[in-house]
Amino acid sequence: MTPKPILVPARLRRPPATGWSWVDRRFVREHMAYLSREAVLLYFFLAAVADKHGLSFYSDGTLATLLRMPLPALVEARHELLARDLIAHETRWTQVLSVLPCGERRHCELGEGPTTQGPTQVGEVLRQAIRTARAHEARRLP
């Protein structure tokens, strides 16, 4: 069996100091309002199936089927989580990362973009701004 690679060793999840949930409450307080329903569902699923290092290896097809989500929506949801520095992803592996204190992001620390693959492009900044605006607008509707 191939050993699982820990994608971001410095960001292993730890049980929270207070409370009992494996999902850090800061996810709910600081991130959830800015994410689509699909991204929240994907995050909770990944947190539920992850091993002690936060790693899981579900394929996109399996995730889409289990979450009853079209593949393009799954890819977009993962991109949202990457942009908010909540997960790391490589072809076969996804790692749920520890939630950094508000205002701190790994890509800022490393001087890289949200997927840690290079500088953030203007188009990505605009897409994220539009998603955030839509999320706020959707929350205001009855």
ChimeraX attribute file (.defattr): number of C-alpha atoms within 10 A of each C-alpha:
attribute: neighborCount
match mode: 1-to-1
recipient: residues
	/A:1	3
	/A:2	4
	/A:3	5
	/A:4	12
	/A:5	14
	/A:6	16
	/A:7	20
	/A:8	17
	/A:9	11
	/A:10	9
	/A:11	20
	/A:12	17
	/A:13	21
	/A:14	15
	/A:15	13
	/A:16	13
	/A:17	7
	/A:18	8
	/A:19	10
	/A:20	10
	/A:21	9
	/A:22	13
	/A:23	20
	/A:24	19
	/A:25	15
	/A:26	13
	/A:27	16
	/A:28	12
	/A:29	10
	/A:30	13
	/A:31	16
	/A:32	15
	/A:33	15
	/A:34	21
	/A:35	21
	/A:36	21
	/A:37	13
	/A:38	18
	/A:39	21
	/A:40	21
	/A:41	16
	/A:42	20
	/A:43	21
	/A:44	14
	/A:45	14
	/A:46	21
	/A:47	21
	/A:48	14
	/A:49	13
	/A:50	17
	/A:51	14
	/A:52	11
	/A:53	20
	/A:54	24
	/A:55	25
	/A:56	20
	/A:57	19
	/A:58	16
	/A:59	13
	/A:60	16
	/A:61	13
	/A:62	12
	/A:63	18
	/A:64	18
	/A:65	12
	/A:66	11
	/A:67	14
	/A:68	11
	/A:69	17
	/A:70	13
	/A:71	15
	/A:72	11
	/A:73	14
	/A:74	21
	/A:75	15
	/A:76	14
	/A:77	22
	/A:78	22
	/A:79	18
	/A:80	23
	/A:81	23
	/A:82	19
	/A:83	21
	/A:84	19
	/A:85	23
	/A:86	22
	/A:87	26
	/A:88	23
	/A:89	20
	/A:90	11
	/A:91	8
	/A:92	12
	/A:93	16
	/A:94	22
	/A:95	27
	/A:96	29
	/A:97	22
	/A:98	22
	/A:99	23
	/A:100	14
	/A:101	9
	/A:102	10
	/A:103	7
	/A:104	11
	/A:105	17
	/A:106	18
	/A:107	20
	/A:108	14
	/A:109	8
	/A:110	10
	/A:111	13
	/A:112	14
	/A:113	19
	/A:114	25
	/A:115	20
	/A:116	18
	/A:117	9
	/A:118	12
	/A:119	13
	/A:120	16
	/A:121	10
	/A:122	9
	/A:123	9
	/A:124	13
	/A:125	13
	/A:126	11
	/A:127	11
	/A:128	18
	/A:129	13
	/A:130	12
	/A:131	15
	/A:132	17
	/A:133	12
	/A:134	15
	/A:135	17
	/A:136	15
	/A:137	10
	/A:138	11
	/A:139	10
	/A:140	8
	/A:141	6
	/A:142	4
